[in-house]
């Protein structure tokens, strides 16, 4: 048996159709010294009975019932019962590559503390994968291959929630699962960033991520866009915002308006620019919109870009870099 104990944390709710495949992929790991803390979050199908049968045969599987409600409480309970020196998450509807645990453990042991082991992910859907998930997979994997995940943290969650591993002490330092804030995976990614946990580059597909219509990220209100945006604003204010510099929003579409509304609610002053001639000079939320050329008149501005179109983003980046502005210091893409 391998020496290092890895604790795997899984919340589950009504995933009876997928649990067998998930659990078999864990049992098949080539690193066999693991414990699975798997928490039933009030399932109403036969998920609990299915996991119970697995736990009866394999004592490494510890089946628990959520004493609270939701994924965060389930993760907190699982973590409180864990005994491993290394901690990882898993989703009950996904599949592990057989070398997932051993590969991430080897990366952590090589690089040492204050690092996050990651792997590439592969989405799959029996009915075919939508363009949005395919783009997210490609974007996320490109960041992970270079360990540059934090460079675009304000766009989307840059740490795949079911495909990371850290040392126990590092997770405790970052606050573990003590924060009652959704989306919980994105919140944890920001805390990894806050505590300067370095992302280890990976070239290996280690996790197979199932997409289907009933997946929690598609159906639970905790994962609605407004929760993501407020999380971004709050961490930006804490970690990157320099109050001595003028703050600029670039973009007056739906996302730009949402950002503007949140900044006003949080009493954060900003200047609003866009490149739409029909909007320049008009007022939205009592704020006048300037041409993006107004940036040239500002001294050391910080800019939140809310334009989603990839071609437009590339053009905006060129404008900002021509002004000697740097990514994640002077400008931040929020979509």
C-alpha positions as CSV (number, residue, x, y, z in Angstrom):
1,X,0.0,0.0,0.0
2,X,1.2,3.5,-0.8
3,X,2.2,5.5,2.3
4,X,0.5,8.9,1.7
5,X,-3.2,8.9,2.6
6,X,-5.4,11.0,0.3
7,X,-8.9,12.1,1.5
8,X,-11.5,12.3,-1.3
9,X,-14.5,14.5,-0.5
10,X,-17.8,13.9,-2.4
11,X,-21.2,15.4,-1.8
12,X,-24.0,13.7,-3.6
13,X,-27.7,14.1,-4.2
14,X,-29.9,12.0,-6.5
15,X,-27.0,10.8,-8.7
16,X,-28.0,7.2,-8.6
17,X,-27.6,6.8,-12.4
18,X,-23.9,7.8,-12.3
19,X,-22.6,6.8,-8.8
20,X,-21.5,3.3,-9.7
21,X,-19.3,4.5,-12.5
22,X,-17.9,7.2,-10.3
23,X,-17.1,4.9,-7.4
24,X,-15.6,2.2,-9.6
25,X,-13.2,4.8,-11.1
26,X,-12.0,5.6,-7.5
27,X,-11.6,2.0,-6.6
28,X,-9.5,1.5,-9.7
29,X,-7.0,4.2,-8.8
30,X,-3.3,3.0,-9.0
31,X,-2.7,4.9,-5.7
32,X,-4.7,2.7,-3.3
33,X,-4.1,4.5,0.0
34,X,-7.2,6.7,-0.1
35,X,-10.3,7.3,1.9
36,X,-13.5,8.5,0.5
37,X,-15.7,10.7,2.6
38,X,-19.0,10.7,0.7
39,X,-21.9,12.6,2.0
40,X,-25.6,12.1,1.1
41,X,-27.2,15.6,0.8
42,X,-30.8,14.4,1.4
43,X,-31.2,12.2,-1.7
44,X,-34.7,11.0,-2.6
45,X,-33.6,8.3,-5.1
46,X,-31.6,5.1,-4.3
47,X,-28.3,6.9,-4.2
48,X,-27.7,6.2,-0.5
49,X,-28.5,2.5,-0.8
50,X,-26.1,2.2,-3.8
51,X,-23.2,3.9,-1.9
52,X,-24.0,1.8,1.2
53,X,-23.5,-1.4,-0.7
54,X,-20.1,-0.1,-1.9
55,X,-19.1,0.9,1.6
56,X,-20.0,-2.5,2.9
57,X,-17.5,-4.1,0.6
58,X,-14.7,-1.4,0.8
59,X,-13.9,0.1,4.2
60,X,-12.1,3.0,2.6
61,X,-15.5,4.4,1.7
62,X,-17.0,6.3,4.6
63,X,-20.7,7.1,4.0
64,X,-22.2,10.0,5.9
65,X,-25.5,11.9,5.9
66,X,-25.5,15.7,5.6
67,X,-26.5,17.2,8.9
68,X,-27.1,20.6,7.2
69,X,-28.3,21.5,3.7
70,X,-26.3,21.9,0.5
71,X,-22.9,21.2,-0.9
72,X,-21.0,23.5,1.4
73,X,-22.3,21.8,4.6
74,X,-21.7,18.4,3.0
75,X,-18.1,19.3,2.2
76,X,-17.5,20.7,5.7
77,X,-18.8,17.5,7.2
78,X,-16.6,15.3,5.0
79,X,-13.5,17.5,5.6
80,X,-14.1,17.3,9.4
81,X,-14.0,13.5,9.3
82,X,-11.0,13.3,6.9
83,X,-7.6,11.9,8.1
84,X,-5.5,12.3,5.0
85,X,-2.4,14.5,4.6
86,X,-3.7,15.4,1.1
87,X,-7.2,16.6,0.2
88,X,-9.1,16.4,-3.1
89,X,-12.7,16.8,-4.3
90,X,-14.7,14.7,-6.6
91,X,-18.2,15.0,-8.1
92,X,-20.5,12.0,-7.8
93,X,-21.5,12.1,-11.5
94,X,-17.9,12.2,-12.9
95,X,-15.1,9.7,-13.6
96,X,-11.5,9.7,-12.5
97,X,-8.6,8.7,-14.8
98,X,-7.0,5.7,-13.1
99,X,-3.8,7.7,-12.5
100,X,-5.5,10.8,-11.2
101,X,-4.5,10.5,-7.6
102,X,-1.0,9.2,-8.2
103,X,-0.3,12.0,-10.7
104,X,-1.5,14.8,-8.6
105,X,0.2,13.4,-5.5
106,X,3.5,13.1,-7.3
107,X,3.2,16.7,-8.5
108,X,2.6,18.0,-4.9
109,X,5.4,16.0,-3.5
110,X,7.8,17.3,-6.1
111,X,6.8,21.0,-5.8
112,X,6.1,21.0,-2.1
113,X,3.8,23.1,0.1
114,X,1.9,26.1,-1.2
115,X,1.1,24.5,-4.5
116,X,-2.1,23.2,-6.1
117,X,-2.0,20.0,-8.2
118,X,-4.3,20.2,-11.2
119,X,-5.2,18.1,-14.2
120,X,-6.7,18.6,-17.6
121,X,-10.4,17.9,-17.9
122,X,-12.6,16.3,-20.6
123,X,-16.3,17.1,-20.7
124,X,-18.6,14.4,-22.0
125,X,-22.4,14.2,-22.7
126,X,-24.3,11.2,-24.1
127,X,-26.3,13.6,-26.2
128,X,-23.4,15.7,-27.5
129,X,-21.5,18.6,-25.9
130,X,-22.7,22.1,-26.4
131,X,-20.3,24.8,-27.7
132,X,-20.2,26.6,-24.3
133,X,-18.8,23.7,-22.5
134,X,-16.4,22.9,-25.3
135,X,-15.1,26.4,-25.2
136,X,-14.8,26.3,-21.4
137,X,-12.9,23.1,-21.5
138,X,-10.4,24.4,-24.1
139,X,-10.0,27.7,-22.2
140,X,-9.5,26.0,-18.8
141,X,-7.1,23.4,-20.1
142,X,-4.9,26.0,-21.9
143,X,-4.5,27.8,-18.6
144,X,-3.7,24.6,-16.7
145,X,-1.2,23.4,-19.2
146,X,0.9,26.5,-18.3
147,X,-0.1,26.9,-14.7
148,X,-1.4,30.4,-15.6
149,X,-4.8,29.9,-14.1
150,X,-5.0,33.0,-12.1
151,X,-4.3,35.3,-15.1
152,X,-8.0,35.0,-16.0
153,X,-9.6,34.4,-12.7
154,X,-12.1,37.2,-13.1
155,X,-13.5,35.5,-16.2
156,X,-14.7,32.2,-14.9
157,X,-13.6,29.7,-12.2
158,X,-10.1,28.8,-13.1
159,X,-9.7,25.8,-10.7
160,X,-11.8,22.8,-11.8
161,X,-13.8,22.0,-8.7
162,X,-13.5,18.2,-9.0
163,X,-9.8,18.1,-10.2
164,X,-7.5,19.7,-7.7
165,X,-5.4,18.4,-4.8
166,X,-3.6,20.3,-2.0
167,X,-1.8,19.5,1.2
168,X,-4.1,19.4,4.2
169,X,-2.3,22.4,6.0
170,X,-2.6,24.5,2.9
171,X,-6.4,24.0,2.6
172,X,-6.7,24.9,6.3
173,X,-4.7,28.1,5.7
174,X,-7.0,29.0,2.9
175,X,-10.1,28.5,5.0
176,X,-11.2,25.1,3.9
177,X,-15.0,24.9,3.5
178,X,-15.8,27.3,6.3
179,X,-17.1,30.1,4.1
180,X,-20.9,30.0,3.4
181,X,-20.6,31.5,-0.1
182,X,-21.7,30.1,-3.4
183,X,-20.5,29.3,-6.0
184,X,-18.3,27.5,-3.5
185,X,-15.7,26.3,-6.0
186,X,-15.1,29.8,-7.4
187,X,-14.9,31.2,-3.9
188,X,-12.2,28.6,-3.0
189,X,-10.3,29.4,-6.2
190,X,-10.2,33.1,-5.2
191,X,-8.9,32.1,-1.7
192,X,-6.2,29.9,-3.3
193,X,-5.3,33.1,-5.4
194,X,-5.4,35.3,-2.3
195,X,-3.0,33.0,-0.4
196,X,-0.7,32.8,-3.4
197,X,-1.1,29.0,-3.9
198,X,0.9,28.3,-7.0
199,X,-0.8,26.2,-9.8
200,X,1.3,23.3,-11.0
201,X,1.1,22.9,-14.8
202,X,-0.3,19.7,-16.1
203,X,-0.4,18.0,-19.5
204,X,-2.5,15.0,-18.5
205,X,-6.3,14.6,-18.8
206,X,-7.1,13.3,-15.3
207,X,-10.9,14.0,-14.9
208,X,-13.9,13.2,-17.1
209,X,-16.6,15.8,-16.4
210,X,-20.1,14.8,-17.2
211,X,-22.5,17.3,-18.6
212,X,-26.3,16.7,-18.4
213,X,-29.4,18.8,-18.0
214,X,-29.9,18.0,-14.3
215,X,-26.4,18.8,-13.3
216,X,-26.3,21.0,-10.2
217,X,-24.4,23.8,-11.9
218,X,-27.2,24.0,-14.4
219,X,-30.2,23.8,-12.0
220,X,-29.2,25.3,-8.6
221,X,-29.8,29.0,-8.1
222,X,-26.5,29.2,-6.1
223,X,-24.8,29.0,-9.5
224,X,-26.7,31.8,-11.2
225,X,-24.7,34.4,-13.0
226,X,-25.5,37.2,-10.5
227,X,-23.8,35.2,-7.7
228,X,-20.6,34.8,-9.9
229,X,-20.5,38.5,-10.6
230,X,-20.9,39.7,-7.0
231,X,-18.2,37.3,-6.0
232,X,-15.9,38.7,-8.6
233,X,-16.6,42.3,-7.5
234,X,-16.0,41.5,-3.8
235,X,-12.7,39.7,-4.4
236,X,-11.6,42.4,-6.9
237,X,-12.2,45.0,-4.2
238,X,-10.3,43.0,-1.7
239,X,-7.3,41.8,-3.8
240,X,-6.7,44.0,-6.8
241,X,-8.5,47.3,-6.5
242,X,-6.3,50.3,-5.8
243,X,-8.5,53.1,-4.4
244,X,-5.9,55.7,-5.3
245,X,-6.4,55.1,-9.0
246,X,-9.5,55.8,-11.2
247,X,-11.6,52.8,-11.8
248,X,-13.0,52.3,-15.3
249,X,-15.7,50.0,-16.7
250,X,-15.3,49.2,-20.4
251,X,-18.5,48.1,-21.9
252,X,-22.2,49.1,-21.6
253,X,-23.9,45.8,-22.5
254,X,-25.8,43.6,-20.1
255,X,-22.7,42.6,-18.2
256,X,-21.4,46.2,-18.0
257,X,-24.7,47.4,-16.6
258,X,-24.7,44.6,-14.0
259,X,-21.1,45.5,-12.9
260,X,-22.1,49.2,-12.8
261,X,-25.1,48.5,-10.7
262,X,-23.0,46.4,-8.2
263,X,-20.3,49.0,-8.0
264,X,-22.9,51.7,-7.2
265,X,-24.5,49.5,-4.5
266,X,-21.1,49.0,-2.9
267,X,-20.4,52.8,-3.2
268,X,-17.4,52.3,-5.5
269,X,-16.8,55.3,-7.8
270,X,-16.1,54.5,-11.5
271,X,-15.8,56.0,-14.9
272,X,-17.7,54.3,-17.7
273,X,-16.4,54.0,-21.3
274,X,-17.5,52.1,-24.4
275,X,-16.9,52.1,-28.2
276,X,-20.6,52.2,-29.2
277,X,-21.3,55.6,-30.8
278,X,-25.0,55.3,-29.9
279,X,-24.3,55.1,-26.2
280,X,-21.4,57.6,-25.9
281,X,-22.6,60.8,-24.2
282,X,-25.7,59.2,-22.7
283,X,-26.4,58.5,-19.0
284,X,-27.1,55.0,-17.5
285,X,-27.7,54.8,-13.8
286,X,-26.9,58.6,-13.7
287,X,-23.4,57.9,-15.0
288,X,-22.3,59.4,-18.3
289,X,-20.7,57.1,-20.9
290,X,-17.4,58.3,-22.5
291,X,-15.6,57.1,-25.5
292,X,-12.9,54.5,-24.7
293,X,-10.4,57.1,-25.9
294,X,-11.1,58.9,-22.6
295,X,-8.7,56.3,-21.0
296,X,-5.8,58.3,-22.4
297,X,-6.7,61.3,-20.2
298,X,-6.7,59.3,-17.0
299,X,-3.7,58.9,-14.7
300,X,-2.9,55.2,-14.0
301,X,-6.5,53.9,-14.5
302,X,-7.6,50.4,-13.6
303,X,-10.1,48.9,-16.1
304,X,-12.7,46.2,-15.7
305,X,-13.6,44.9,-19.2
306,X,-17.1,43.6,-19.5
307,X,-17.2,43.0,-23.3
308,X,-17.7,39.2,-24.0
309,X,-17.0,39.0,-27.8
310,X,-13.6,37.3,-28.3
311,X,-12.7,39.4,-31.3
312,X,-13.6,42.6,-29.4
313,X,-11.7,41.4,-26.4
314,X,-8.5,41.0,-28.5
315,X,-8.9,44.5,-29.9
316,X,-9.5,45.9,-26.4
317,X,-6.4,44.2,-25.1
318,X,-4.3,45.8,-27.9
319,X,-5.7,49.3,-26.9
320,X,-4.9,48.7,-23.2
321,X,-1.4,47.4,-23.9
322,X,-0.7,50.3,-26.2
323,X,-1.4,52.4,-23.1
324,X,1.2,50.3,-21.2
325,X,-1.5,48.7,-19.1
326,X,-0.8,45.2,-17.8
327,X,-3.2,42.3,-17.3
328,X,-4.2,41.6,-13.6
329,X,-2.6,44.8,-12.5
330,X,-4.2,47.5,-14.7
331,X,-6.9,45.7,-16.5
332,X,-9.2,42.7,-15.7
333,X,-11.5,40.8,-18.0
334,X,-14.8,40.0,-16.2
335,X,-16.2,37.8,-19.0
